[in-house]
Amino acid sequence: MALIRLLQRKPDGAIVFREPTSDHIPAYAILSHTWGQEEVNFQDMEAKADMSRTVSKAGWKKIQFCAKQAAADGLEYFWVDTCCIDKKNAVELSAAINSMFRWYQNAAHCYVYLSDVSKPRGGDGERSWKVAFGKSRWFTRGWTLQELIAPRLAGFFSISLASIPEAAQFVARERELSTMHKLLYGHSGRAAVVLHGLGGMGKTQLAVEYVRRHKEKHTAIFWLNANDENSLRLSFRNIAQQVLEHCPSTGILGDLDLEGDLNRVVNAVKTWLSLKGNTRWLMIYDNYDNPQTPGSSDRTTVGIRRYLPESDHGSLIITTRSARVSQGQRLHVQKLTALEDGLKILANMSRREANGVDPDAKALVSKLDGLPLALSTAGAYLEHVTDSFAEYLRLSAGYGVHSCVHSWTISVLNSEWDDSMAQLAVTCVASEVPSRDVDEWWLLEQRLLQHIARHEKFITNGKVDIKGIEWALHNLGVFYADQGRLAEAEAMYDRALQGKEEALGAKHTSTLETVKNLGTLYKNQGRLAEAEDMYRRALQGYEEAIGPKLLPTYLPALNNFFSFGNLYARTDRTDAARQMYSRALAGYKSVQGSSSKWCKELEDRLQRL
């Protein structure tokens, strides 16, 4: 199968290529669509391309949609056929066509984008929408058959609901859905529901399912990320863009600079929502997990009141882990109680038979104790491996603490912050990050995922003193790089490098290892000039620290030669790449023997130059 070239949405919103590598392909979303005019192609996305021209093309809208929807699903990477294949390269095009089914099959999410279907208005909206859906051009294209049957999760998006996440494997919750409907529908004034409960209970999925079942009762539905204030402001900008796309004559938003002051955008959208004739909208504020409390000085908390429409009409849904949110009728979302519901989630996600007859499936579901996210995670993992239910249960016991247990531990056991314990926790987790030479290293990393995600928040918020544990931050950077989460990896490496330089000096070998890893990270982000600077800095540092006699057999320096060679080869500097590869090869032969895998890999690369 050919290597897949992905697009990456960076933290600043920029969309760039992530060039394919043979050692690791991160989780990604994939787009299924029909081609139209002004599609964005490979040449439009290259580093040297004029992006002002690229973003002006009609096809850029689909790429933006895919990036935003992937982010809503927790994915940093995505694939769009118009630009992720160099169609001027006949060899690459042929290999891509042969690999297409597998690429769709391996995607975490597939987004079917129906550009010719929009939400109609009027009393017969649902019937006319179904007619438009069935006549969509997407269903007339032969190749879309494989794009329908290959993916594990395929969600259909029309141009009015493109911002709503997908309810992947929803089961049960009928009582909660019925209660939400009673609280939200048929009221003359404002109606609001707060879905609260521990992490992993399925609050977001419950909100999505409610939208799916009752979307025709609303003239507009908007999904907002309430995790922090910046995300909320950006969500309001997305709302303004959607309104202007479908109602370009809207005077309130017509003269608004969407790239300017986001607070003005928020106020303008709130004014539009407050219009007397605009009463049947639904706003979903998702992940409002850090609410502002009276007297709090924590700047990371969110005061949601200033982001709520001021009118006495419309409907609101708020999802939160906090039991203190009181902006509506509260509905406590708890774990699933029926064994059959857990078995259904496990079966749907793993694509295996999991019923009340299989004792191992029952044992696994019982162990996961009705937690929807834990059940979904187990099923998603088991889909891609041959391990049995019993083997997964045995393997997961070592690190099997669910995210909701983290939340409970922090809120109940750690009523007062303890700096020394927080630092100890970070070092314990970081010390377990495996080397890629370890068998099943990827499985070990998956077990650490929830633990590291928890500590990463404390580190970035400055709640953990990193002095003396710079090596731990380096390890966390390695972990995030392995997971393809390059923004988080860069943040960890930057903190580790700063601390190491202050504590150990710029020429210490530990400092230089972080410098080299930053270089590789920059290369994977397409920041080739910065990568070259880091590699050169590491090489010069090793030469000074180790000395010319020991340098040819010092393994970290050999790894730097190898990485430098890859960079030169990628930028068509063949002679320089050959020189670096040769130095690395000579050293590996001396240290590891000529039969080592790295020697063989380098010999192959030298032959291909």
Phi and psi in degrees as a GROMACS rama.xvg file:
@    title "Ramachandran Plot"
@    xaxis  label "Phi"
@    yaxis  label "Psi"
@TYPE xy
-66.776  154.804  ALA-2
-75.165  141.869  LEU-3
-94.0725  130.779  ILE-4
-93.6513  124.791  ARG-5
-109.384  161.095  LEU-6
-100.574  144.654  LEU-7
-123.055  130.744  GLN-8
-94.2652  110.891  ARG-9
-79.1699  164.238  LYS-10
-56.348  -30.3398  PRO-11
-84.1585  4.46329  ASP-12
94.3881  -11.9929  GLY-13
-66.4156  144.965  ALA-14
-114.836  121.306  ILE-15
-134.516  165.31  VAL-16
-74.8307  143.69  PHE-17
-111.219  107.021  ARG-18
-64.6125  146.666  GLU-19
-68.759  143.527  PRO-20
-131.894  151.644  THR-21
-81.5761  -18.9517  SER-22
-89.1073  -24.5012  ASP-23
-158.946  128.249  HIS-24
-118.844  115.867  ILE-25
-71.8189  166.77  PRO-26
-61.5903  140.461  ALA-27
-147.054  158.06  TYR-28
-100.963  160.4  ALA-29
-137.426  143.883  ILE-30
-103.612  134.959  LEU-31
-117.233  125.511  SER-32
-160.468  174.075  HIS-33
-107.156  144.366  THR-34
-75.2636  148.058  TRP-35
-133.474  -158.399  GLY-36
-79.7598  150.348  GLN-37
56.658  49.9054  GLU-38
-73.404  148.235  GLU-39
-83.1547  122.895  VAL-40
-105.45  -177.721  ASN-41
-59.1369  -44.8125  PHE-42
-64.7496  -28.5728  GLN-43
-68.1704  -21.3775  ASP-44
-105.771  -2.81409  MET-45
-64.7683  159.094  GLU-46
-58.5774  -31.8551  ALA-47
-88.0607  0.507992  LYS-48
-74.0238  156.37  ALA-49
-83.5133  100.328  ASP-50
-69.2157  -24.77  MET-51
-63.3383  -34.3228  SER-52
-74.6811  -38.2187  ARG-53
-62.4621  -47.9172  THR-54
-71.6997  -13.6052  VAL-55
-84.2339  -10.3408  SER-56
-72.9648  149.246  LYS-57
-61.7974  -33.7882  ALA-58
-69.9104  -13.2812  GLY-59
-63.7862  -28.6984  TRP-60
-59.492  -40.3395  LYS-61
-68.0426  -36.3892  LYS-62
-67.5725  -41.4361  ILE-63
-62.076  -43.0629  GLN-64
-58.6599  -47.4615  PHE-65
-62.8065  -40.7464  CYS-66
-63.6367  -45.1097  ALA-67
-68.1749  -40.8239  LYS-68
-68.3075  -37.3973  GLN-69
-62.6494  -42.4918  ALA-70
-61.911  -38.7244  ALA-71
-64.1041  -27.6777  ALA-72
-93.2219  10.28  ASP-73
79.8862  21.7729  GLY-74
-113.991  138.53  LEU-75
-95.206  -20.0358  GLU-76
-120.045  150.201  TYR-77
-154.52  167.585  PHE-78
-133.768  131.687  TRP-79
-131.199  125.876  VAL-80
-64.7724  -29.5154  ASP-81
-61.1388  -33.1946  THR-82
-123.454  -10.7787  CYS-83
-88.7272  0.616377  CYS-84
-123.199  130.828  ILE-85
-83.0113  95.3614  ASP-86
-75.6258  -8.34092  LYS-87
-79.9605  -13.4592  LYS-88
-97.9021  103.62  ASN-89
-61.5316  -36.5929  ALA-90
-66.6123  -46.197  VAL-91
-64.0144  -40.9617  GLU-92
-62.3531  -44.3495  LEU-93
-63.5463  -43.3315  SER-94
-64.7426  -37.3271  ALA-95
-66.7099  -41.7809  ALA-96
-60.6974  -40.5924  ILE-97
-71.0205  -21.4492  ASN-98
-99.7362  -3.59219  SER-99
-58.5435  -45.0834  MET-100
-58.9579  -44.6049  PHE-101
-65.9093  -36.3742  ARG-102
-62.5871  -42.7098  TRP-103
-68.0027  -35.6649  TYR-104
-66.4787  -36.2991  GLN-105
-85.9149  -7.34294  ASN-106
-69.0544  143.853  ALA-107
-71.041  -35.8763  ALA-108
-142.397  143.828  HIS-109
-117.499  126.361  CYS-110
-105.528  115.083  TYR-111
-91.0931  112.191  VAL-112
-101.095  111.259  TYR-113
-99.3166  92.8837  LEU-114
-71.8477  -15.2854  SER-115
-106.005  16.1415  ASP-116
-123.303  124.952  VAL-117
-130.603  166.33  SER-118
-79.1638  114.764  LYS-119
-77.4142  161.463  PRO-120
-108.304  159.535  ARG-121
113.947  172.818  GLY-122
-69.0758  -30.6907  GLY-123
-97.4061  35.0197  ASP-124
-57.1254  -46.3896  GLY-125
-64.44  -41.5599  GLU-126
-65.6936  -46.7353  ARG-127
-67.8324  -32.7548  SER-128
-64.9043  -41.8341  TRP-129
-61.7273  -38.9167  LYS-130
-63.3515  -45.7197  VAL-131
-63.4731  -39.4212  ALA-132
-60.6259  -47.2715  PHE-133
-66.7016  -24.7007  GLY-134
-95.2248  5.93993  LYS-135
-58.0923  142.224  SER-136
-59.5558  -24.987  ARG-137
-58.7689  -35.8912  TRP-138
-77.0401  -7.78117  PHE-139
-96.0239  -1.45097  THR-140
-99.5174  128.704  ARG-141
-63.8934  -38.5574  GLY-142
-72.4545  -14.6772  TRP-143
-71.3432  -11.8946  THR-144
-60.8641  -47.6421  LEU-145
-67.1187  -28.9447  GLN-146
-74.9629  -14.0959  GLU-147
-90.5237  -40.2083  LEU-148
-92.3251  -21.544  ILE-149
-76.341  -43.2831  ALA-150
-69.1803  152.733  PRO-151
-72.3017  -40.6189  ARG-152
-130.898  118.873  LEU-153
-123.25  121.855  ALA-154
-115.824  138.32  GLY-155
-95.9623  135.208  PHE-156
-129.977  125.083  PHE-157
-97.5122  174.322  SER-158
-79.3891  14.1252  ILE-159
-115.687  -20.5755  SER-160
-116.531  23.1819  LEU-161
-67.7916  -17.7868  ALA-162
-93.4533  -1.70221  SER-163
-88.459  125.373  ILE-164
-62.3735  170.264  PRO-165
-100.729  135.995  GLU-166
-85.21  96.9109  ALA-167
-66.4809  -60.7934  ALA-168
-133.099  69.467  GLN-169
-84.1819  133.105  PHE-170
-138.574  156.756  VAL-171
58.1426  -148.23  ALA-172
63.4155  23.94  ARG-173
-65.7147  -37.1774  GLU-174
-62.6308  -45.1745  ARG-175
-64.0394  -40.6446  GLU-176
-64.7898  -39.691  LEU-177
-64.8759  -42.272  SER-178
-63.6707  -43.107  THR-179
-59.2012  -41.3387  MET-180
-64.72  -40.8545  HIS-181
-64.4182  -36.9468  LYS-182
-79.2332  -26.1292  LEU-183
-103.154  -24.8682  LEU-184
-111.563  141.95  TYR-185
86.2695  16.6167  GLY-186
-103.451  146.95  HIS-187
-78.3399  -26.4113  SER-188
-110.483  -162.687  GLY-189
-63.5036  135.916  ARG-190
-124.925  131.873  ALA-191
-142.774  140.283  ALA-192
-127.197  133.271  VAL-193
-107.405  114.963  VAL-194
-92.8098  109.686  LEU-195
-122.435  151.563  HIS-196
163.963  169.543  GLY-197
-64.4779  159.884  LEU-198
-61.3443  143.035  GLY-199
88.7294  3.55621  GLY-200
-85.3335  -11.1765  MET-201
95.5045  28.1676  GLY-202
-64.4353  -45.7048  LYS-203
-63.4663  -43.4871  THR-204
-62.6649  -35.2862  GLN-205
-64.6755  -43.2742  LEU-206
-63.3371  -41.6023  ALA-207
-63.028  -43.1633  VAL-208
-65.2261  -37.6225  GLU-209
-60.8202  -44.0676  TYR-210
-61.3273  -43.3346  VAL-211
-60.2363  -40.2389  ARG-212
-79.0192  -28.5113  ARG-213
-123.446  19.0028  HIS-214
-62.1886  -29.5393  LYS-215
-73.7923  -9.97217  GLU-216
-82.9739  -4.37504  LYS-217
-123.472  143.96  HIS-218
-82.2001  -20.5618  THR-219
-154.95  139.588  ALA-220
-130.418  128.978  ILE-221
-128.907  136.363  PHE-222
-110.411  127.217  TRP-223
-121.769  143.129  LEU-224
-92.4406  109.065  ASN-225
-100.232  23.2231  ALA-226
-66.5125  -35.2126  ASN-227
-153.441  168.905  ASP-228
-68.1071  -34.8034  GLU-229
-64.5295  -41.904  ASN-230
-63.1069  -37.5615  SER-231
-63.7805  -43.7923  LEU-232
-64.0528  -40.4096  ARG-233
-65.3026  -35.3379  LEU-234
-62.5469  -39.6  SER-235
-65.8154  -35.1376  PHE-236
-64.0321  -40.0653  ARG-237
-62.2256  -39.1512  ASN-238
-61.5294  -46.0811  ILE-239
-59.0179  -41.1817  ALA-240
-62.4488  -42.8918  GLN-241
-64.3661  -43.5175  GLN-242
-63.075  -43.8972  VAL-243
-67.2365  -31.5653  LEU-244
-66.2092  -38.9451  GLU-245
-98.6378  -20.7351  HIS-246
-132.749  68.9029  CYS-247
-62.9769  -15.5035  PRO-248
-88.4308  3.48834  SER-249
-62.6853  112.336  THR-250
-68.0094  -37.161  GLY-251
-61.561  -36.6469  ILE-252
-101.986  -8.45553  LEU-253
-60.9129  -38.4035  GLY-254
-98.8175  14.1691  ASP-255
-81.6832  135.441  LEU-256
-87.193  101.454  ASP-257
-69.7963  -17.5729  LEU-258
-96.4217  2.36086  GLU-259
-95.5389  -137.195  GLY-260
-66.127  113.698  ASP-261
-70.133  -25.6121  LEU-262
-64.1046  -36.8329  ASN-263
-66.4995  -36.2623  ARG-264
-63.0256  -45.3628  VAL-265
-57.3032  -48.5245  VAL-266
-64.1901  -37.1718  ASN-267
-67.541  -41.3885  ALA-268
-65.6208  -41.4395  VAL-269
-61.2628  -37.6462  LYS-270
-64.4322  -42.0737  THR-271
-62.9569  -40.7231  TRP-272
-67.16  -22.7639  LEU-273
-89.9418  -2.89518  SER-274
-58.2871  143.198  LEU-275
-60.2541  -37.7001  LYS-276
-85.056  -2.49045  GLY-277
-107.004  80.6292  ASN-278
-116.005  -10.0449  THR-279
-107.45  30.2605  ARG-280
-86.2003  160.614  TRP-281
-130.707  127.584  LEU-282
-114.404  129.146  MET-283
-112.872  115.457  ILE-284
-98.606  101.239  TYR-285
-95.38  146.638  ASP-286
63.0561  40.5121  ASN-287
-83.051  72.1944  TYR-288
-98.581  -5.99069  ASP-289
-130.479  64.1939  ASN-290
-70.659  148.27  PRO-291
-77.9656  134.365  GLN-292
-115.461  153.575  THR-293
-57.351  131.873  PRO-294
83.3533  -1.78126  GLY-295
-76.503  138.459  SER-296
-104.383  4.62102  SER-297
-74.783  115.154  ASP-298
-74.3399  -12.3497  ARG-299
-82.4098  -11.7238  THR-300
-74.3602  160.835  THR-301
-118.235  127.255  VAL-302
-95.7949  101.148  GLY-303
-77.0694  -19.9404  ILE-304
-56.964  -38.7621  ARG-305
-71.5475  -8.48237  ARG-306
-107.738  7.15587  TYR-307
-94.2619  138.369  LEU-308
-57.4869  145.253  PRO-309
-90.6011  -5.51625  GLU-310
-78.2535  163.214  SER-311
-99.1588  44.3587  ASP-312
-150.094  174.243  HIS-313
90.4905  176.689  GLY-314
-129.6  144.719  SER-315
-129.495  140.612  LEU-316
-126.178  129.496  ILE-317
-121.703  127.062  ILE-318
-106.825  134.856  THR-319
-156.795  152.538  THR-320
-87.2014  -12.8586  ARG-321
-86.129  137.89  SER-322
-87.1291  3.07  ALA-323
-97.8402  -5.62457  ARG-324
-75.9888  129.691  VAL-325
-133.737  30.9093  SER-326
-84.3496  10.4743  GLN-327
-174.04  -172.59  GLY-328
-70.182  126.053  GLN-329
-88.8192  136.867  ARG-330
-130.763  114.263  LEU-331
-81.4428  117.681  HIS-332
-95.0793  115.661  VAL-333
-116.266  178.137  GLN-334
-66.4437  157.763  LYS-335
-69.9644  138.046  LEU-336
-100.75  -22.9593  THR-337
-89.8625  129.021  ALA-338
-58.017  -36.6495  LEU-339
-62.6341  -34.8941  GLU-340
-66.4561  -42.7555  ASP-341
-63.4139  -40.3379  GLY-342
-63.5695  -35.6886  LEU-343
-67.3864  -43.1913  LYS-344
-60.9279  -46.699  ILE-345
-60.6347  -42.3404  LEU-346
-67.8653  -42.8026  ALA-347
-63.0855  -43.7343  ASN-348
-77.5076  -33.7757  MET-349
-89.0456  -13.9551  SER-350
56.9104  38.1801  ARG-351
-125.837  159.968  ARG-352
-73.8637  119.53  GLU-353
-138.96  99.8846  ALA-354
-133.383  -177.654  ASN-355
-68.2795  -6.28294  GLY-356
-86.3341  -32.7995  VAL-357
-76.9169  112.057  ASP-358
-66.8258  -32.707  PRO-359
-69.8844  -40.0851  ASP-360
-63.3808  -42.1177  ALA-361
-62.9775  -40.6626  LYS-362
-64.9304  -41.0165  ALA-363
-66.2233  -45.5053  LEU-364
-62.428  -40.2338  VAL-365
-64.0326  -39.6328  SER-366
-64.3512  -37.3628  LYS-367
-80.5482  -6.64906  LEU-368
57.5499  40.4149  ASP-369
73.5048  17.6396  GLY-370
-91.0158  109.348  LEU-371
-56.9279  -42.5297  PRO-372
-65.6762  -40.6547  LEU-373
-63.8885  -40.1636  ALA-374
-65.8695  -42.7937  LEU-375
-64.881  -42.0793  SER-376
-62.3238  -44.0372  THR-377
-61.8579  -44.4103  ALA-378
-64.9205  -42.6048  GLY-379
-62.1435  -37.9863  ALA-380
-68.0199  -45.2771  TYR-381
-67.6406  -20.9019  LEU-382
-64.3755  -29.8845  GLU-383
-103.937  3.99842  HIS-384
-130.451  170.389  VAL-385
-98.6156  0.734851  THR-386
-59.4512  144.507  ASP-387
-81.3523  171.166  SER-388
-58.6474  -40.5162  PHE-389
-66.0176  -39.8292  ALA-390
-67.2395  -39.0728  GLU-391
-63.3008  -41.156  TYR-392
-61.9332  -39.6953  LEU-393
-70.0542  -43.807  ARG-394
-69.295  -33.2795  LEU-395
-82.0109  -7.62329  SER-396
-66.4201  -28.222  ALA-397
-65.1096  -38.1871  GLY-398
-125.756  21.2436  TYR-399
-74.6609  53.8732  GLY-400
-100.455  119.306  VAL-401
-78.7939  158.992  HIS-402
-60.762  -31.7834  SER-403
-68.644  -28.3074  CYS-404
-68.8383  -37.1378  VAL-405
-56.0436  -49.08  HIS-406
-59.3577  -45.2629  SER-407
-64.1243  -42.461  TRP-408
-60.7712  -44.399  THR-409
-68.4916  -42.914  ILE-410
-76.4447  -28.213  SER-411
-101.363  -50.1055  VAL-412
-81.5069  -32.3029  LEU-413
-106.799  64.3661  ASN-414
-65.4929  -26.2249  SER-415
-122.931  137.449  GLU-416
-70.5166  134.832  TRP-417
-120.56  107.265  ASP-418
-59.1954  -44.4827  ASP-419
-65.7823  -38.3024  SER-420
-70.1394  -36.8027  MET-421
-64.2056  -42.2575  ALA-422
-64.8617  -40.6248  GLN-423
-62.4088  -40.754  LEU-424
-62.2153  -42.6557  ALA-425
-61.955  -44.6318  VAL-426
-67.4943  -34.9653  THR-427
-64.5347  -44.3722  CYS-428
-68.3179  -44.5524  VAL-429
-63.5857  -33.2004  ALA-430
-68.9096  -15.7333  SER-431
-93.7576  -2.33617  GLU-432
-65.3715  119.245  VAL-433
-82.8062  157.158  PRO-434
-79.3846  154.106  SER-435
-70.3296  -8.96891  ARG-436
-80.0351  -11.1785  ASP-437
-81.689  138.809  VAL-438
-60.0224  136.786  ASP-439
54.6394  39.6712  GLU-440
-58.3417  -34.8301  TRP-441
-65.069  -33.8577  TRP-442
-69.5985  -40.0202  LEU-443
-62.1395  -39.6974  LEU-444
-65.0269  -38.3218  GLU-445
-61.6923  -35.3121  GLN-446
-68.336  -27.2692  ARG-447
-86.5098  -9.94528  LEU-448
-55.3001  -51.0962  LEU-449
-65.9104  -36.7232  GLN-450
-64.4982  -46.657  HIS-451
-67.9866  -38.1813  ILE-452
-59.1046  -38.2339  ALA-453
-65.8808  -46.9881  ARG-454
-72.4062  -28.7243  HIS-455
-59.4032  -36.7003  GLU-456
-64.3652  -41.3678  LYS-457
-66.6707  -36.4641  PHE-458
-68.5503  -48.3517  ILE-459
-67.4836  -28.0587  THR-460
-83.3504  -1.57375  ASN-461
75.2555  19.9364  GLY-462
-87.123  -10.3826  LYS-463
-114.891  129.509  VAL-464
-75.7264  114.237  ASP-465
-89.4556  -2.41452  ILE-466
-63.6761  124.829  LYS-467
91.8428  -9.69169  GLY-468
-123.238  34.5034  ILE-469
-60.9263  -33.548  GLU-470
-60.6806  -33.5575  TRP-471
-66.3301  -41.3992  ALA-472
-64.8495  -36.9462  LEU-473
-59.3805  -45.2051  HIS-474
-63.2191  -39.1717  ASN-475
-66.2889  -34.3503  LEU-476
-62.5333  -41.6053  GLY-477
-60.0691  -44.1804  VAL-478
-59.3101  -50.026  PHE-479
-65.6826  -35.4956  TYR-480
-63.9147  -41.9822  ALA-481
-61.2498  -34.5372  ASP-482
-81.7814  -3.19901  GLN-483
77.9225  11.6424  GLY-484
-97.2065  79.1085  ARG-485
-71.6198  -30.3585  LEU-486
-64.8581  -45.3335  ALA-487
-66.0267  -37.4992  GLU-488
-62.1345  -44.014  ALA-489
-62.5317  -41.1338  GLU-490
-61.6684  -41.4844  ALA-491
-68.069  -44.9841  MET-492
-61.9828  -40.7502  TYR-493
-61.1426  -44.71  ASP-494
-65.8999  -41.0511  ARG-495
-64.022  -41.5573  ALA-496
-65.1779  -43.8066  LEU-497
-61.0417  -44.2053  GLN-498
-67.157  -40.379  GLY-499
-66.3966  -40.1428  LYS-500
-62.4954  -39.1189  GLU-501
-71.8377  -38.229  GLU-502
-88.3834  -36.8996  ALA-503
-113.906  -23.6663  LEU-504
104.025  156.381  GLY-505
-70.3279  -20.462  ALA-506
-101.969  3.80525  LYS-507
-68.1949  143.087  HIS-508
-61.7135  -32.3544  THR-509
-66.953  -39.6605  SER-510
-62.9187  -41.7397  THR-511
-67.861  -30.4005  LEU-512
-64.1626  -39.6581  GLU-513
-67.8667  -38.1295  THR-514
-59.174  -46.218  VAL-515
-62.9508  -41.5794  LYS-516
-65.3373  -36.3313  ASN-517
-62.6404  -37.6621  LEU-518
-60.1793  -45.2607  GLY-519
-63.8484  -37.9434  THR-520
-63.7816  -45.3889  LEU-521
-60.9368  -39.151  TYR-522
-61.4804  -43.7526  LYS-523
-67.2269  -21.9688  ASN-524
-89.2042  -2.58282  GLN-525
82.681  9.10492  GLY-526
-92.4555  71.9869  ARG-527
-70.923  -36.549  LEU-528
-64.0528  -43.1713  ALA-529
-66.4648  -36.2764  GLU-530
-63.0604  -44.0845  ALA-531
-62.4928  -40.0466  GLU-532
-60.0147  -42.1649  ASP-533
-67.8141  -43.124  MET-534
-61.937  -41.7774  TYR-535
-67.6019  -39.6531  ARG-536
-62.6855  -41.83  ARG-537
-65.371  -42.3139  ALA-538
-63.9128  -45.5498  LEU-539
-62.5507  -38.3369  GLN-540
-65.0915  -43.1077  GLY-541
-62.8231  -39.6291  TYR-542
-61.614  -39.3771  GLU-543
-75.7567  -38.2822  GLU-544
-78.2396  -38.1642  ALA-545
-96.2466  -35.2034  ILE-546
95.6749  154.004  GLY-547
-64.646  -26.8248  PRO-548
-74.0719  -41.0358  LYS-549
-87.477  -18.7018  LEU-550
-56.2338  -42.6312  LEU-551
-64.7945  -13.662  PRO-552
-121.996  12.0733  THR-553
-89.9797  114.659  TYR-554
-57.3641  -45.7822  LEU-555
-58.7475  -36.0865  PRO-556
-67.869  -38.0726  ALA-557
-63.295  -40.3484  LEU-558
-62.5734  -35.0476  ASN-559
-68.5461  -39.5304  ASN-560
-57.6652  -44.9282  PHE-561
-60.1121  -48.0727  PHE-562
-64.7408  -39.558  SER-563
-61.3653  -42.4729  PHE-564
-59.9996  -41.9663  GLY-565
-60.6691  -40.6769  ASN-566
-65.6252  -46.0261  LEU-567
-62.4759  -40.0283  TYR-568
-64.0631  -38.6934  ALA-569
-67.5968  -29.3646  ARG-570
-101.391  20.3351  THR-571
61.4914  29.0411  ASP-572
-100.773  78.4221  ARG-573
-62.3144  -44.6969  THR-574
-63.4444  -43.1972  ASP-575
-66.1793  -38.2715  ALA-576
-64.0937  -42.522  ALA-577
-62.6907  -39.0487  ARG-578
-63.8529  -45.4706  GLN-579
-67.7677  -43.0423  MET-580
-60.9098  -40.4946  TYR-581
-65.6705  -41.3965  SER-582
-63.983  -40.9804  ARG-583
-65.8182  -41.6855  ALA-584
-63.0666  -45.0523  LEU-585
-60.282  -40.5573  ALA-586
-68.8628  -43.5708  GLY-587
-62.8894  -38.1201  TYR-588
-61.8378  -39.5708  LYS-589
-70.3983  -37.7598  SER-590
-89.1635  -42.6948  VAL-591
-110.393  -14.5571  GLN-592
95.7873  149.972  GLY-593
-68.4291  -13.1177  SER-594
-92.3472  1.86948  SER-595
-67.984  157.042  SER-596
-63.9556  -32.6651  LYS-597
-71.7298  -34.156  TRP-598
-63.7512  -43.3347  CYS-599
-65.0921  -40.2798  LYS-600
-63.5967  -43.1645  GLU-601
-66.8861  -39.6262  LEU-602
-60.998  -40.5354  GLU-603
-62.9772  -42.4794  ASP-604
-67.638  -38.3317  ARG-605
-63.9458  -37.0697  LEU-606
-67.9719  -30.3876  GLN-607
-81.707  -15.7329  ARG-608
